[in-house]
Amino acid sequence: MENNKYMDVKMVSNYLHVSRALIYKLVSLGQIPYFKVGSRTIFERNQIDRWLRNNCTIVENLPVFPKF
């Protein structure tokens, strides 16, 4: 699993040591970064790691405007 860039719900639940039901709940509430491929829910490992480092909050990378 450590070599996988992308993970499905089962892999993320194993990675985080939580139930699949909790992962689906976080997805439905929009509280975990994910994307859909057809009907499948897919997670990018880098985004999950960043989400964990940010205390389980999604942080958008907003553009930085130059100061005048």
C-alpha positions in Angstrom: 0.0 0.0 0.0 2.9 2.4 0.6 3.7 2.5 -3.1 0.1 3.4 -4.1 -0.5 7.0 -5.2 -4.3 6.4 -5.2 -6.4 4.5 -2.7 -10.0 3.3 -2.5 -12.3 3.4 0.5 -11.0 0.1 1.9 -7.4 1.1 1.6 -8.0 4.5 3.3 -9.9 2.9 6.1 -7.0 0.5 6.7 -4.4 3.3 6.3 -6.2 5.4 8.9 -7.3 2.5 11.1 -11.0 3.5 11.0 -14.1 1.9 9.7 -15.2 2.1 6.1 -18.5 3.6 7.4 -16.6 6.5 8.9 -14.8 7.1 5.6 -18.1 7.2 3.7 -19.5 9.6 6.3 -16.5 11.9 5.9 -17.0 11.8 2.1 -20.7 12.6 2.4 -20.0 15.5 4.7 -17.2 16.8 2.4 -14.7 16.6 5.3 -12.0 14.4 3.6 -10.4 15.1 0.2 -11.6 12.7 -2.5 -12.7 12.5 -6.1 -15.0 10.3 -8.0 -14.1 8.1 -11.0 -17.4 6.9 -12.3 -19.1 5.5 -9.2 -15.9 4.8 -7.3 -14.6 7.1 -4.6 -10.8 7.6 -4.9 -8.3 9.2 -2.6 -4.9 10.6 -3.4 -2.4 9.5 -0.7 -0.6 12.9 -0.7 -3.9 14.7 -0.1 -4.8 12.3 2.8 -1.4 12.8 4.4 -1.7 16.6 4.1 -5.3 16.4 5.5 -3.9 14.5 8.5 -1.1 17.0 9.1 -3.7 19.8 9.0 -5.7 18.2 11.9 -8.2 16.6 9.5 -9.2 19.8 7.8 -9.2 20.5 4.1 -6.9 23.4 3.3 -7.3 25.0 -0.1 -4.1 26.4 -1.6 -5.3 29.9 -2.4 -3.3 32.1 -4.7 -0.9 34.6 -3.1 -1.3 38.1 -4.4 1.7 40.4 -4.5 1.9 43.3 -2.0 2.0 46.8 -3.4 
